[in-house]
């Protein structure tokens, strides 16, 4: 089992002496490197963790180097709770998007191994999504630099530390131009959603617009304008060919993808006065596209997409950062270190304490395994029954280099 950060600090193998505790052998440079690495880790945020398609066996055949993670098994749980190759239905690889612009892949079969890491963006990576399966899978990412990039998943897995790979698609959010010809900065990409059947990807941008991009040409198909502030999230309704966006302006909007027109405006934080914080941080649609969940400054609300009525609205002491449907239940994380599970009627089913002090994302695998990622560079992998499978700290690009 890998040591925790506290244990490493006490271990002679990680001290700043070149001799056995001899002060004359003090290594100032090593001490500074270790201190800087610990500070980077403490302030690192994993904005999104996602489960990868099951192609790990190919990757491990090409990967020779090992990198140690901070692995903390729950002391109340046994080693058998770690994911095993004998359970093919369980996830084997997890991908993390970090504040340093890196995307890193980690083995869940052997959580002391980092499979690969790439420098994907200049500045934080805010979102990532997979499309496709196995060797044909694509990994899409969006970041603070305003780019939306597509990476061939097998290329990412085969990329060794220090090497560089190019995306197979690189799209940039458009700049706005004022009447005098001056251009605004490139707006950041805060969220993405892939519609594989239609061959397009949607981006939620910092200029208050959502964009639909053609994956074959890389050109913008549709611009969705109407929000009064920047966007936090976007979700696709594939059956009805619509998208839903959540914004800093406190609203969620439903858009028709054919016309680009807004068909409905939802106010999850209607009780808050104008000017007060009331942003909508996350939107999620259930597989039947009957229900819409909105995570916001005020808490969690669920709406009927058939009647456009609010089913329930739960106030929380801290904001909800991310929500996802698990069949007819809702998983939510936010400003508290807990993973909450709600029924479709709004009753609290369970709460599981998780490692990140402030989780930013929750991701669900078809097997029911959940990944919660957030502050401190931590990712907590939790079984469908609420037991902790593993918790680890993500290595940044600077730590590998």
C-alpha positions as CSV (number, residue, x, y, z in Angstrom):
1,X,0.0,0.0,0.0
2,X,1.3,3.4,-0.9
3,X,2.0,5.8,2.0
4,X,-0.1,8.9,2.8
5,X,1.4,12.4,2.6
6,X,1.8,12.5,6.3
7,X,3.6,9.2,6.4
8,X,5.9,10.3,3.6
9,X,6.8,13.4,5.6
10,X,7.9,11.1,8.5
11,X,9.7,8.6,6.3
12,X,13.5,8.8,5.9
13,X,13.1,8.0,2.2
14,X,11.3,11.3,1.7
15,X,13.4,13.6,4.0
16,X,15.7,16.3,2.8
17,X,18.9,14.8,4.3
18,X,21.4,13.0,2.1
19,X,22.7,11.2,5.1
20,X,21.1,9.4,8.1
21,X,19.7,12.4,9.9
22,X,23.0,14.3,9.7
23,X,22.2,18.1,9.7
24,X,25.4,18.7,7.7
25,X,23.9,16.7,4.9
26,X,20.8,19.0,4.7
27,X,19.6,19.3,1.1
28,X,17.9,22.7,0.7
29,X,17.0,22.1,-2.9
30,X,15.3,18.8,-2.2
31,X,13.4,20.4,0.7
32,X,12.2,23.2,-1.5
33,X,11.1,20.8,-4.2
34,X,9.1,18.7,-1.7
35,X,7.5,21.8,-0.1
36,X,6.5,23.1,-3.5
37,X,5.1,19.8,-4.6
38,X,3.0,19.6,-1.4
39,X,1.7,23.1,-1.9
40,X,0.7,22.3,-5.5
41,X,-1.1,19.2,-4.3
42,X,-2.9,21.1,-1.5
43,X,-4.3,23.6,-4.0
44,X,-4.9,21.4,-7.0
45,X,-8.5,20.9,-8.1
46,X,-9.8,18.0,-10.1
47,X,-12.7,19.6,-12.0
48,X,-13.8,16.4,-13.6
49,X,-13.1,12.6,-13.2
50,X,-14.5,10.2,-15.8
51,X,-14.5,6.5,-16.2
52,X,-12.8,5.3,-19.4
53,X,-13.8,2.6,-21.8
54,X,-12.3,-0.8,-20.9
55,X,-9.1,-0.7,-22.9
56,X,-6.6,-0.9,-20.1
57,X,-5.0,-4.2,-21.1
58,X,-3.6,-2.6,-24.2
59,X,-2.3,0.4,-22.4
60,X,-0.4,-1.6,-19.7
61,X,1.4,-3.6,-22.4
62,X,2.9,-0.3,-23.7
63,X,3.6,1.4,-20.3
64,X,6.7,0.7,-18.3
65,X,7.1,3.5,-15.8
66,X,5.3,3.6,-12.4
67,X,4.4,6.8,-10.5
68,X,3.3,6.6,-6.8
69,X,0.0,8.1,-5.8
70,X,-1.4,9.0,-2.4
71,X,-3.5,5.9,-1.9
72,X,-5.7,6.0,1.3
73,X,-7.8,2.9,1.8
74,X,-10.6,3.4,4.3
75,X,-9.3,1.8,7.5
76,X,-12.7,0.3,8.1
77,X,-12.7,-1.4,4.7
78,X,-10.7,-4.5,3.5
79,X,-8.4,-4.8,0.5
80,X,-11.0,-6.9,-1.3
81,X,-13.0,-3.7,-1.9
82,X,-10.4,-2.6,-4.5
83,X,-11.5,-3.2,-8.1
84,X,-10.3,-6.5,-9.5
85,X,-9.7,-7.8,-13.0
86,X,-12.1,-10.6,-12.1
87,X,-15.0,-8.1,-12.3
88,X,-15.0,-7.1,-16.0
89,X,-18.2,-5.1,-15.5
90,X,-16.5,-2.8,-13.1
91,X,-14.4,0.2,-14.4
92,X,-10.7,-0.3,-14.7
93,X,-9.4,3.2,-15.7
94,X,-10.3,6.7,-14.5
95,X,-9.3,10.0,-16.1
96,X,-8.9,13.2,-14.2
97,X,-8.9,16.9,-15.5
98,X,-6.7,19.2,-13.4
99,X,-6.0,22.8,-12.7
100,X,-2.6,22.6,-14.3
101,X,-4.0,21.8,-17.7
102,X,-3.2,18.1,-17.6
103,X,-5.3,15.1,-18.3
104,X,-4.1,12.0,-16.5
105,X,-5.3,8.3,-16.6
106,X,-5.1,6.1,-13.5
107,X,-5.5,2.3,-13.2
108,X,-8.2,1.3,-10.7
109,X,-7.0,-2.3,-10.8
110,X,-3.7,-1.1,-9.3
111,X,-4.2,2.3,-7.9
112,X,-0.5,3.0,-7.3
113,X,0.0,3.4,-11.1
114,X,-0.5,6.4,-13.3
115,X,-1.1,5.1,-16.8
116,X,-0.5,8.3,-18.8
117,X,-0.5,12.1,-18.5
118,X,-0.7,14.7,-21.2
119,X,-0.6,18.5,-21.2
120,X,-4.1,19.1,-22.8
121,X,-4.7,22.8,-22.2
122,X,-3.1,26.1,-21.2
123,X,-4.8,26.7,-17.9
124,X,-7.3,24.5,-16.0
125,X,-9.3,21.7,-17.8
126,X,-12.9,22.2,-16.7
127,X,-14.6,19.2,-18.3
128,X,-14.0,16.0,-20.2
129,X,-16.2,13.3,-21.8
130,X,-15.8,10.1,-23.7
131,X,-17.5,9.1,-26.9
132,X,-17.3,5.6,-28.4
133,X,-16.0,2.4,-27.0
134,X,-12.7,0.4,-26.8
135,X,-10.1,1.3,-29.4
136,X,-12.3,3.7,-31.3
137,X,-13.1,5.9,-28.2
138,X,-12.5,9.6,-28.3
139,X,-11.7,11.8,-25.3
140,X,-13.1,15.3,-25.5
141,X,-11.9,18.1,-23.2
142,X,-12.7,21.8,-22.6
143,X,-10.6,24.3,-20.7
144,X,-9.9,27.8,-19.6
145,X,-8.1,28.6,-22.8
146,X,-11.4,28.4,-24.7
147,X,-10.4,25.3,-26.7
148,X,-12.5,22.1,-27.2
149,X,-10.2,19.3,-28.1
150,X,-10.6,15.6,-29.1
151,X,-8.0,13.0,-28.4
152,X,-7.8,9.5,-29.6
153,X,-8.0,7.5,-26.4
154,X,-5.5,4.9,-27.4
155,X,-3.0,7.7,-28.2
156,X,-3.5,9.1,-24.8
157,X,-2.9,5.8,-23.1
158,X,0.3,5.1,-25.1
159,X,1.8,8.6,-24.4
160,X,4.8,8.2,-22.1
161,X,5.7,10.9,-19.6
162,X,7.5,13.9,-21.2
163,X,6.1,13.1,-24.7
164,X,3.6,15.3,-26.5
165,X,0.6,14.2,-28.6
166,X,-1.6,16.4,-30.8
167,X,-5.4,16.4,-30.6
168,X,-7.2,15.0,-33.7
169,X,-9.6,18.0,-33.4
170,X,-9.0,21.5,-32.0
171,X,-11.9,24.0,-31.8
172,X,-11.8,27.5,-30.3
173,X,-14.7,29.4,-29.0
174,X,-15.3,32.6,-31.1
175,X,-14.2,36.0,-29.9
176,X,-16.8,38.8,-29.8
177,X,-16.2,42.0,-31.7
178,X,-17.4,45.4,-30.5
179,X,-18.5,48.3,-32.9
180,X,-15.0,49.7,-33.0
181,X,-13.5,46.4,-34.1
182,X,-11.9,45.4,-30.8
183,X,-12.1,41.7,-29.9
184,X,-12.9,40.3,-26.6
185,X,-10.7,37.6,-25.0
186,X,-11.4,34.0,-26.0
187,X,-14.2,32.8,-23.7
188,X,-13.4,29.8,-21.6
189,X,-15.1,26.4,-22.1
190,X,-16.8,25.6,-18.8
191,X,-18.6,22.4,-19.9
192,X,-19.1,20.2,-22.9
193,X,-21.6,17.6,-24.0
194,X,-21.2,15.2,-27.0
195,X,-24.1,14.1,-29.2
196,X,-22.5,11.3,-31.0
197,X,-25.5,10.4,-33.2
198,X,-25.7,13.9,-34.6
199,X,-21.9,14.2,-35.0
200,X,-21.6,17.3,-32.9
201,X,-20.4,18.6,-29.6
202,X,-21.8,21.4,-27.5
203,X,-19.8,23.9,-25.4
204,X,-20.9,26.1,-22.6
205,X,-18.8,29.2,-22.8
206,X,-17.8,32.2,-20.7
207,X,-19.4,34.7,-23.0
208,X,-23.0,33.5,-22.1
209,X,-23.4,31.5,-25.3
210,X,-23.6,27.8,-26.0
211,X,-22.1,26.5,-29.3
212,X,-22.8,23.5,-31.4
213,X,-19.8,22.3,-33.3
214,X,-19.7,19.8,-36.2
215,X,-17.2,17.1,-35.4
216,X,-16.5,16.3,-39.1
217,X,-15.6,19.9,-40.1
218,X,-14.8,21.6,-36.8
219,X,-17.2,24.4,-37.8
220,X,-19.8,26.1,-35.6
221,X,-23.3,24.9,-36.6
222,X,-25.5,26.9,-34.1
223,X,-25.1,29.6,-31.5
224,X,-27.5,29.7,-28.6
225,X,-27.8,33.2,-27.3
226,X,-30.1,34.4,-24.4
227,X,-28.3,34.0,-21.1
228,X,-27.2,37.2,-19.3
229,X,-24.0,35.8,-17.8
230,X,-21.5,33.0,-18.4
231,X,-22.5,29.4,-18.6
232,X,-21.6,26.7,-16.1
233,X,-23.1,23.6,-17.7
234,X,-24.8,22.0,-20.7
235,X,-26.7,18.7,-21.1
236,X,-28.1,17.0,-24.3
237,X,-31.6,15.7,-24.7
238,X,-31.0,13.3,-27.6
239,X,-34.5,12.1,-28.0
240,X,-36.0,15.6,-28.5
241,X,-32.9,17.1,-30.1
242,X,-32.6,19.8,-27.4
243,X,-30.0,21.0,-25.0
244,X,-30.2,22.4,-21.5
245,X,-27.9,25.1,-20.2
246,X,-27.2,26.4,-16.7
247,X,-25.8,29.9,-16.1
248,X,-24.4,32.4,-13.6
249,X,-27.5,34.5,-14.3
250,X,-29.6,32.1,-12.2
251,X,-31.5,30.4,-14.9
252,X,-31.6,27.1,-16.8
253,X,-32.7,27.3,-20.4
254,X,-34.0,24.7,-22.8
255,X,-33.0,25.1,-26.5
256,X,-34.2,23.6,-29.8
257,X,-31.1,22.4,-31.6
258,X,-32.6,22.9,-35.1
259,X,-33.5,26.5,-34.7
260,X,-31.2,27.6,-31.9
261,X,-34.2,29.2,-30.1
262,X,-34.9,29.1,-26.4
263,X,-38.1,27.2,-25.8
264,X,-38.3,27.5,-22.0
265,X,-36.6,29.3,-19.1
266,X,-36.4,27.7,-15.7
267,X,-35.8,29.7,-12.4
268,X,-34.4,27.3,-9.8
269,X,-33.5,30.2,-7.5
270,X,-36.6,32.3,-8.0
271,X,-36.8,33.2,-4.3
272,X,-33.5,35.2,-4.5
273,X,-33.6,38.8,-5.3
274,X,-32.0,40.3,-8.4
275,X,-28.3,40.9,-7.7
276,X,-27.9,38.1,-5.2
277,X,-25.9,35.1,-6.0
278,X,-28.2,32.6,-7.7
279,X,-26.2,30.7,-10.2
280,X,-27.1,27.3,-11.7
281,X,-23.9,25.3,-11.6
282,X,-25.1,22.0,-13.0
283,X,-27.9,20.5,-15.1
284,X,-28.7,16.8,-15.8
285,X,-31.4,15.0,-17.7
286,X,-32.5,11.5,-16.9
287,X,-32.3,8.7,-19.6
288,X,-36.1,9.0,-20.4
289,X,-35.7,12.8,-20.7
290,X,-38.7,13.3,-18.4
291,X,-36.8,15.0,-15.6
292,X,-34.4,17.8,-15.3
293,X,-32.1,18.2,-12.2
294,X,-30.6,21.6,-11.4
295,X,-27.8,22.1,-8.9
296,X,-27.5,25.7,-7.9
297,X,-26.4,28.2,-5.2
298,X,-29.6,27.5,-3.3
299,X,-29.6,23.7,-3.5
300,X,-31.2,21.0,-5.6
301,X,-34.4,21.1,-7.7
302,X,-36.0,18.7,-10.1
303,X,-38.4,19.7,-12.8
304,X,-40.7,17.8,-15.1
305,X,-39.8,18.3,-18.8
306,X,-43.3,17.3,-19.7
307,X,-45.2,19.8,-17.7
308,X,-42.4,22.3,-16.9
309,X,-43.3,22.2,-13.2
310,X,-41.0,22.0,-10.3
311,X,-41.3,18.6,-8.6
312,X,-39.2,19.5,-5.5
313,X,-36.8,22.1,-4.4
314,X,-34.3,21.3,-1.5
315,X,-32.4,24.1,0.1
316,X,-28.8,23.1,1.1
317,X,-26.4,25.0,3.5
318,X,-23.8,25.0,0.7
319,X,-24.0,25.2,-3.1
320,X,-24.5,22.1,-5.3
321,X,-21.7,21.8,-7.8
322,X,-22.7,18.8,-9.8
323,X,-25.6,16.4,-10.3
324,X,-26.1,13.2,-12.2
325,X,-29.1,10.8,-12.6
326,X,-28.7,7.2,-11.5
327,X,-31.9,5.8,-13.1
328,X,-34.7,7.3,-11.0
329,X,-32.4,8.7,-8.3
330,X,-30.1,11.8,-8.2
331,X,-26.5,12.0,-7.0
332,X,-25.3,15.4,-5.9
333,X,-22.1,16.9,-4.6
334,X,-21.1,20.5,-3.6
335,X,-19.6,22.6,-0.9
336,X,-19.7,19.8,1.7
337,X,-17.5,16.7,1.7
338,X,-20.5,14.4,1.1
339,X,-22.1,12.5,-1.7
340,X,-25.9,12.8,-1.4
341,X,-28.4,10.5,-3.0
342,X,-32.0,11.6,-3.5
343,X,-35.2,9.9,-4.8
344,X,-37.1,11.5,-7.6
345,X,-39.5,12.8,-5.0
346,X,-36.9,14.7,-3.1
347,X,-36.4,12.4,-0.1
348,X,-32.8,11.9,1.1
349,X,-31.8,8.3,0.6
350,X,-28.2,8.4,1.8
351,X,-25.2,10.5,2.4
352,X,-21.6,9.2,2.1
353,X,-18.6,11.2,3.4
354,X,-16.1,11.7,0.6
355,X,-12.4,12.7,0.6
356,X,-12.5,16.1,-1.3
357,X,-13.4,18.9,1.1
358,X,-15.2,20.6,-1.7
359,X,-16.3,18.2,-4.5
360,X,-16.6,19.7,-8.0
361,X,-17.9,16.7,-10.0
362,X,-19.6,13.3,-9.6
363,X,-19.4,10.7,-12.3
364,X,-21.4,7.5,-12.6
365,X,-20.2,4.2,-14.2
366,X,-22.9,1.8,-15.6
367,X,-21.9,-0.7,-12.9
368,X,-23.0,1.8,-10.2
369,X,-19.5,2.8,-9.1
370,X,-19.2,6.5,-8.5
371,X,-16.2,8.9,-8.7
372,X,-16.2,12.1,-6.7
373,X,-13.4,14.6,-7.5
374,X,-12.5,18.0,-6.2
375,X,-10.3,20.2,-4.0
376,X,-6.9,19.0,-3.0
377,X,-6.4,16.9,-6.1
378,X,-8.4,14.1,-4.6
379,X,-10.6,11.5,-6.2
380,X,-12.8,9.2,-4.2
381,X,-14.1,6.0,-5.9
382,X,-17.2,4.7,-4.2
383,X,-19.2,1.5,-4.8
384,X,-22.9,1.5,-5.5
385,X,-23.4,0.4,-1.9
386,X,-21.6,3.4,-0.5
387,X,-18.3,1.7,0.5
388,X,-15.0,3.4,-0.4
389,X,-13.1,1.4,-3.0
390,X,-10.1,3.7,-3.1
391,X,-9.1,7.4,-2.6
392,X,-6.1,8.9,-4.3
393,X,-4.3,12.1,-5.0
394,X,-3.7,13.0,-8.6
395,X,-0.2,13.7,-9.8
396,X,0.2,16.9,-11.8
397,X,2.2,17.4,-14.9
398,X,4.9,19.3,-13.0
399,X,5.3,16.4,-10.6
400,X,5.9,13.9,-13.4
401,X,8.2,16.2,-15.3
